[in-house]
Amino acid sequence: MKSFSNDGSLLVKAPPRDPEMHYSLIGCTCAPAFQFEDFEMAKRSELLSINSAPKPFIEYLTYAD
């Protein structure tokens, strides 16, 4: 993904990423302490139900449910 218009529509899309060759860096801020068993990554469908305007961006950065 290279660029989006102001309304969130896709302008340029890069080829799909190979999960063996690429990774994502995510962050999780917790207080008082991080417990991995309590961590839950957001699902694509949940993100799209909250706001579907950046749909191409969300689809590019997340795995299908």
Secondary structure, 3 states (H helix, E strand, C coil): CCEECCCCCEEECCCCCCCCCCCCCCCCCCCCCCCHHHCCCCCHHHHHHHCCCCHHHHHHHCCCC
